Amino acid sequence: MTGPMVLGEHTLRDGRRVRIRPLGPEDARTLQDGFARLSSESRRRRFFGPKARLSDGEVRFLTECDGQRRVALGAVRIDDDGWECEGLAVARYACLPDRPDIAEPAVTVLDGAQGVGLGRILSEHLIRTASANGVKSFRSLLTDEHEWLRDRIRRNYPDAQLTRRGQVLGADFPLPALAPRNGDEPGGEEGDGRFWSLLRWVAQGTVRAERTGTFRRVAGRVRQRFSRGSRSEASPPV
């Protein structure tokens, strides 16, 4: 992963140094190499089913962004001299067709780079970029067969806007206000930091393992309906 624009360089909890920057067409091979290093479980949680490789269209989606309504950021390990060594994570968002203030996010961290603070750092850069581009909320689609998820979100995230289509729950979470950074430490947010736990939870995929095939089919149909609903009329509240 190489490129002229650098959003930040940070030290992870295990001592590795990483650089955060937008992805470009030159990163296509690095993306495929990184995907090959994802465990089958990480692929299942991220893509809701088995997946051998990224398609050419998916690679273009991540590497040919407009930088405003569609953004993809990469985290790459760097050596002591600042040379980029290997890609470790990708975070992206895509705005809804007729709602540039609402975007669907996704974060993928390689198994060997999980649990050392990289997801939090990369997510913070994604939120700052989205906020600078006029995005107000992140939308996520989650399975919620027994309504426990809806109740939990209502209790802990009262500002979230919830809608439902069958078994899938749509949740719009207002982006947090981030405090200034202090060196390598995450800038944080105003409040108690619950947004970060939620973003990890969403990125991991809140689905029943035995129902991933069903969720994948249902979520695809629901995403189309939610997108159409944003262009025509507001979805009914949950």
C-alpha positions as CSV (number, residue, x, y, z in Angstrom):
1,M,0.0,0.0,0.0
2,T,1.6,3.2,-1.1
3,G,0.2,6.7,-1.6
4,P,0.9,10.4,-1.1
5,M,-1.8,11.2,1.4
6,V,-1.2,10.2,5.1
7,L,-3.9,10.8,7.7
8,G,-1.8,9.6,10.6
9,E,0.9,7.2,12.0
10,H,0.4,5.4,15.2
11,T,1.9,2.8,17.6
12,L,-0.3,-0.2,18.4
13,R,-0.3,-1.8,21.8
14,D,2.1,-4.5,20.6
15,G,4.6,-2.0,19.4
16,R,3.9,-2.1,15.7
17,R,3.8,1.2,13.8
18,V,1.0,1.7,11.3
19,R,0.1,4.4,8.7
20,I,-3.5,5.4,8.0
21,R,-4.3,6.6,4.5
22,P,-6.9,6.4,1.7
23,L,-6.7,3.4,-0.7
24,G,-5.9,3.8,-4.3
25,P,-5.9,1.7,-7.5
26,E,-2.3,0.7,-6.7
27,D,-3.5,-1.2,-3.6
28,A,-5.5,-3.8,-5.5
29,R,-3.0,-6.6,-5.0
30,T,-2.4,-5.7,-1.4
31,L,-6.1,-6.0,-0.7
32,Q,-6.3,-9.5,-2.3
33,D,-3.2,-10.5,-0.3
34,G,-4.7,-9.3,2.9
35,F,-8.0,-11.0,2.2
36,A,-6.2,-14.3,1.7
37,R,-4.8,-13.9,5.3
38,L,-8.2,-13.5,6.8
39,S,-9.4,-16.6,8.8
40,S,-12.5,-18.4,7.6
41,E,-14.3,-17.2,10.8
42,S,-13.4,-13.6,10.1
43,R,-14.6,-13.9,6.6
44,R,-17.9,-15.5,7.8
45,R,-18.5,-12.7,10.3
46,R,-17.6,-9.9,7.8
47,F,-19.4,-11.3,4.7
48,F,-22.0,-13.5,6.3
49,G,-20.9,-16.7,4.6
50,P,-17.9,-18.4,2.9
51,K,-15.9,-16.3,0.5
52,A,-12.8,-17.3,-1.4
53,R,-11.6,-13.9,-2.7
54,L,-12.7,-10.4,-3.4
55,S,-14.3,-9.9,-6.8
56,D,-12.8,-7.4,-9.2
57,G,-15.9,-5.2,-8.6
58,E,-15.3,-5.3,-4.8
59,V,-11.7,-4.3,-5.3
60,R,-12.7,-1.4,-7.5
61,F,-15.3,-0.3,-5.0
62,L,-12.5,0.0,-2.4
63,T,-9.8,1.5,-4.5
64,E,-11.7,3.9,-6.8
65,C,-13.5,6.1,-4.3
66,D,-14.5,9.7,-4.8
67,G,-13.2,10.6,-1.3
68,Q,-16.4,12.2,-0.2
69,R,-19.5,10.0,-0.7
70,R,-17.5,6.9,-0.9
71,V,-14.3,6.5,1.2
72,A,-11.9,3.6,1.9
73,L,-9.0,3.9,4.4
74,G,-6.2,1.4,4.8
75,A,-3.9,0.7,7.8
76,V,-0.5,-0.5,6.8
77,R,2.4,-1.6,9.0
78,I,5.6,0.5,8.5
79,D,9.2,-0.3,9.4
80,D,11.6,1.9,11.4
81,D,12.5,3.8,8.2
82,G,8.9,4.6,7.3
83,W,8.6,2.0,4.5
84,E,5.2,0.3,4.1
85,C,5.4,-3.4,4.7
86,E,1.9,-5.0,4.8
87,G,-1.7,-4.1,4.9
88,L,-3.5,-4.8,8.2
89,A,-7.0,-3.3,8.0
90,V,-9.5,-1.5,5.9
91,A,-12.4,0.8,6.9
92,R,-14.8,2.3,4.5
93,Y,-18.2,4.0,4.2
94,A,-20.6,4.6,1.4
95,C,-23.4,7.2,1.5
96,L,-26.9,6.3,0.7
97,P,-27.9,7.2,-2.9
98,D,-30.1,10.2,-2.0
99,R,-29.0,10.7,1.6
100,P,-25.4,12.0,1.7
101,D,-25.8,12.6,5.4
102,I,-26.2,8.9,6.1
103,A,-23.5,6.3,5.3
104,E,-23.1,2.5,5.7
105,P,-19.7,1.7,7.3
106,A,-17.6,-1.4,7.4
107,V,-14.3,-2.3,9.2
108,T,-12.1,-5.3,8.6
109,V,-9.0,-6.0,10.6
110,L,-6.7,-9.0,9.9
111,D,-6.7,-11.7,12.6
112,G,-3.1,-11.0,13.5
113,A,-3.8,-7.3,14.1
114,Q,-6.9,-7.7,16.2
115,G,-7.0,-6.8,19.9
116,V,-4.2,-4.2,19.8
117,G,-6.2,-1.0,19.2
118,L,-6.1,-0.8,15.4
119,G,-9.8,-1.1,14.9
120,R,-10.4,1.9,17.2
121,I,-7.7,4.0,15.6
122,L,-8.9,3.3,12.0
123,S,-12.6,3.8,13.0
124,E,-11.8,7.2,14.5
125,H,-10.1,8.3,11.2
126,L,-13.2,7.0,9.3
127,I,-15.5,9.0,11.5
128,R,-13.4,12.2,11.3
129,T,-13.4,11.9,7.5
130,A,-17.1,11.2,7.3
131,S,-17.9,14.2,9.5
132,A,-15.7,16.5,7.4
133,N,-17.7,15.3,4.4
134,G,-21.1,16.1,5.9
135,V,-22.1,12.6,7.1
136,K,-24.2,12.8,10.2
137,S,-25.0,9.2,10.9
138,F,-23.8,5.7,10.2
139,R,-26.4,3.1,9.3
140,S,-26.1,-0.6,10.1
141,L,-28.3,-3.6,9.3
142,L,-28.5,-6.2,12.1
143,T,-30.4,-9.4,12.6
144,D,-32.8,-9.2,15.6
145,E,-35.2,-12.2,15.6
146,H,-36.3,-11.8,19.2
147,E,-36.1,-8.0,19.6
148,W,-33.4,-8.1,22.3
149,L,-31.1,-6.1,20.1
150,R,-33.6,-3.4,19.5
151,D,-34.3,-3.1,23.3
152,R,-30.5,-3.0,24.0
153,I,-29.9,-0.2,21.5
154,R,-32.9,1.8,22.8
155,R,-31.5,1.6,26.3
156,N,-27.9,2.4,25.6
157,Y,-28.2,4.6,22.4
158,P,-31.3,6.7,22.8
159,D,-30.3,9.0,19.9
160,A,-30.3,6.1,17.4
161,Q,-33.1,6.0,14.9
162,L,-34.5,2.4,14.4
163,T,-36.4,0.9,11.6
164,R,-37.3,-2.7,10.9
165,R,-37.9,-4.9,7.8
166,G,-38.8,-8.4,8.9
167,Q,-36.0,-10.0,10.8
168,V,-33.5,-7.2,10.0
169,L,-33.1,-4.1,12.1
170,G,-31.9,-0.9,10.6
171,A,-30.2,1.5,13.0
172,D,-28.9,5.0,12.3
173,F,-26.3,6.1,14.9
174,P,-25.3,9.8,15.0
175,L,-21.6,10.2,14.7
176,P,-19.9,11.2,18.0
177,A,-18.0,14.4,18.5
178,L,-14.3,13.5,18.8
179,A,-11.9,15.2,21.1
180,P,-8.5,16.3,19.9
181,R,-5.8,13.6,19.7
182,N,-3.0,13.2,22.2
183,G,-0.1,11.6,20.4
184,D,-0.9,8.0,19.6
185,E,-3.9,7.8,21.9
186,P,-7.3,7.7,20.3
187,G,-9.0,11.1,20.4
188,G,-12.1,9.7,22.0
189,E,-15.6,11.1,22.1
190,E,-17.7,13.2,24.2
191,G,-19.6,10.9,26.6
192,D,-18.8,7.5,27.9
193,G,-17.3,5.8,24.8
194,R,-20.2,3.4,24.2
195,F,-20.1,4.2,20.4
196,W,-16.8,2.4,20.1
197,S,-18.1,-0.7,21.6
198,L,-21.1,-0.6,19.3
199,L,-18.9,-0.1,16.2
200,R,-16.9,-3.2,17.1
201,W,-20.1,-5.1,17.7
202,V,-21.5,-4.1,14.4
203,A,-18.2,-4.8,12.5
204,Q,-18.1,-8.3,14.0
205,G,-21.6,-9.1,12.6
206,T,-24.5,-9.6,15.1
207,V,-25.9,-12.7,13.5
208,R,-26.7,-16.3,14.6
209,A,-24.1,-18.6,13.1
210,E,-26.6,-21.1,12.0
211,R,-28.7,-18.5,10.1
212,T,-25.9,-16.6,8.2
213,G,-27.3,-17.8,4.8
214,T,-30.7,-16.6,5.7
215,F,-29.4,-13.3,6.9
216,R,-27.3,-12.7,3.8
217,R,-30.4,-13.2,1.6
218,V,-32.7,-11.2,3.8
219,A,-30.2,-8.4,4.3
220,G,-29.7,-8.0,0.6
221,R,-33.4,-7.5,0.0
222,V,-33.7,-5.2,3.0
223,R,-30.8,-3.0,2.0
224,Q,-32.5,-2.4,-1.3
225,R,-35.8,-1.5,0.5
226,F,-34.1,0.8,3.0
227,S,-32.3,2.6,0.1
228,R,-35.6,3.0,-1.8
229,G,-37.3,4.2,1.4
230,S,-34.7,6.9,1.9
231,R,-35.5,8.2,-1.6
232,S,-39.3,8.1,-1.2
233,E,-40.6,8.3,2.3
234,A,-39.4,7.8,5.8
235,S,-39.5,4.2,7.1
236,P,-41.9,3.6,9.9
237,P,-40.4,3.7,13.4
238,V,-39.8,0.5,15.3
